[in-house]
Amino acid sequence: MMERGRRIAFDYGDVRIGVAVSDPDSILASPLTTLKTTDKNLGRQISEIFSEVEPVVIYIGKPSLLSGDDGAATEKANEFASLLNTLTQAPIELIDERMSTISAARNLREAGRNAKESKNAIDMAAAVAILEFAIEIEKRK
């Protein structure tokens, strides 16, 4: 049986971090916000989100190479996980994000086909996809 409580997911990128959150019963994953990776108040912003959401589990998208090996982006996701570890007692898990919805959003973003405003939406959509995938895994345990 899954522990009741809200879960939060981060789609960490070089420029932006998409954030998604679940309801306490983990039925619905919703986009929450987009943070700027370089913001000097990033730690404080995340702390505020944590105190508001009080997550029981935190998921971070783990960008692996298609081969499954770790790349430079994986290292950055690990560093981000270390930062989050200093801000919360909640367990943090990295989730393989080589899933179609996320790669599709990322491919669209990298192709530069979207307007600037939709970039935030895509980052949040990626975080929602990570969260939905993580909840599915958790439900199967």
C-alpha positions in Angstrom: 0.0 0.0 0.0 1.3 3.4 -1.0 1.9 6.0 1.7 -0.7 8.7 1.5 0.7 12.1 0.8 1.7 14.4 -2.0 4.6 13.6 -4.3 6.6 16.2 -6.2 8.7 15.8 -9.4 11.4 17.9 -11.0 12.4 18.0 -14.6 15.9 19.5 -14.2 17.3 21.4 -17.2 20.2 23.7 -17.8 17.9 26.8 -18.0 14.6 25.8 -16.3 13.3 23.2 -13.9 9.7 22.0 -14.4 7.9 21.1 -11.2 4.8 18.9 -10.8 2.9 17.8 -7.8 0.3 15.1 -7.0 -2.8 15.2 -4.8 -2.5 13.3 -1.4 -3.9 10.1 -3.0 -1.6 10.2 -5.9 -4.4 10.1 -8.4 -3.7 13.3 -10.3 -0.3 14.8 -11.2 -0.5 18.6 -12.0 2.0 21.2 -13.2 3.0 23.4 -10.4 5.6 25.9 -11.6 8.9 26.4 -13.6 12.0 27.6 -11.8 15.1 29.2 -13.3 18.1 26.9 -12.8 20.5 29.9 -12.3 18.3 31.8 -9.9 20.3 32.7 -6.8 17.2 32.1 -4.7 16.6 28.6 -6.1 17.2 26.9 -2.8 14.8 29.2 -1.0 12.2 28.8 -3.7 12.4 25.0 -3.4 12.2 25.2 0.4 9.0 27.3 0.1 7.5 24.7 -2.3 8.5 21.9 0.1 6.9 23.6 3.1 3.7 24.2 1.1 3.5 20.8 -0.5 5.1 18.7 2.3 6.0 15.9 -0.1 6.4 12.3 1.2 8.5 11.4 -1.8 10.5 13.6 -4.3 11.3 12.4 -7.8 13.9 13.9 -10.2 14.0 13.0 -13.9 17.2 11.2 -14.6 18.3 12.0 -18.1 20.2 8.9 -19.3 21.7 8.5 -22.8 19.7 6.3 -25.1 22.2 3.5 -24.3 21.2 3.8 -20.7 24.6 5.2 -19.7 25.0 8.3 -17.6 25.9 11.5 -19.4 26.8 15.1 -18.3 23.0 15.7 -17.8 22.8 12.8 -15.4 25.6 14.4 -13.3 23.7 17.6 -13.1 20.6 15.8 -12.0 22.6 14.1 -9.3 24.0 17.5 -8.1 20.4 18.8 -8.0 19.4 15.8 -5.9 22.3 16.7 -3.5 20.9 20.2 -3.2 17.4 18.9 -2.5 18.9 16.5 0.1 20.0 19.6 2.1 16.5 21.1 2.0 14.3 18.1 3.0 14.1 14.9 5.0 11.8 13.3 2.3 13.2 10.4 0.2 14.6 11.5 -3.2 14.5 9.1 -6.1 15.9 9.6 -9.6 13.5 8.3 -12.3 14.6 7.2 -15.8 13.0 9.8 -18.0 13.6 8.2 -21.4 9.8 8.0 -21.8 8.1 9.1 -25.0 6.1 12.0 -23.6 9.2 13.6 -22.1 11.5 12.9 -25.0 8.9 14.2 -27.4 8.6 17.4 -25.4 12.3 17.7 -25.1 12.8 17.1 -28.9 10.2 19.8 -29.6 12.0 22.1 -27.3 15.4 21.4 -28.7 14.1 21.8 -32.2 13.2 25.3 -31.2 9.8 25.0 -32.8 7.9 26.4 -29.8 7.3 29.9 -28.7 9.1 31.1 -25.6 5.9 31.0 -23.5 5.3 27.3 -24.3 8.8 26.3 -23.0 7.6 26.6 -19.4 4.5 24.5 -20.2 6.7 21.9 -21.8 9.0 21.8 -18.7 6.0 21.4 -16.4 4.5 18.7 -18.8 7.8 16.8 -18.6 7.7 17.0 -14.8 4.1 15.7 -14.8 5.1 12.8 -17.0 8.0 12.0 -14.6 5.6 12.1 -11.7 3.0 10.0 -13.3 5.6 7.4 -14.3 7.1 7.4 -10.8 3.6 6.9 -9.2 2.9 4.0 -11.5 6.2 2.4 -10.4 5.5 3.0 -6.8 1.9 1.6 -7.0 3.4 -1.7 -8.4 5.8 -2.1 -5.5 
